[in-house]
Amino acid sequence: MRYAFPILVTVSLFVSGCQSTAPAVYPDTNSLDAGMLGEISKLTGDWELTDEGGQKYLASKFAVTSGGSAVREIMFPGQEHEMTNLYHMDGDVLVCTHYCAAGNQPRMVAASFEESEEGTVFQFEFDSVSNLRESHDHYMGNMTLTIQNDGRVRQDWRSYDLEGNLTPPVTFMLARKGG
């Protein structure tokens, strides 16, 4: 099964010379919420990476938060380069905001969600970035999250440099801690 989702547009209103943004109100999408965010919420727990020397270390912690409306992933918890990904629905679109150790916050939307021979695949594409500074040399651009049939998780991250060039992917293979 494959879903394709439109990129959402926010409408700005001008009232008495001040700009405000009217919130978008969406119909209930419980089946999409359960299908997409529900798959991400199944990742709750601790996930490990194995380095080149065979040493395992804690790489990600997933937790359902905010009354079940979001999933928080802490990458490299306790490390100097700790980062957070927040997954949530925005209408019928699954969103991932990456709170980067570089100091910026790219927002990516699930352009597709499909079942493949490998497992469940989410393709997150760049939507916007906040707090991008001249001193930053990159920002995350997209991420493919694959929940593999063998129980592992693969994340393929790509970033943009400030000229808009997309880098080759950096891949993380995660295994559930103790699994």
ABEGO torsion letter per residue (X at the ends): XBBBBBBBBBBBBBBGGBBBBBBBBBBBBAAAAAAAAAAAAAABEBBBBBBAAGBBBBABBBBBBGGGABBBBBBGBGBAABBBBBBBBBEABBBBBBBBAAGBBBBBBBABBBBBAAEBBBBBBBABBBGBBAABABBBABBBBBBBAAGBBBBBBBBBBAAGBBBBBBBBBBBBBGX
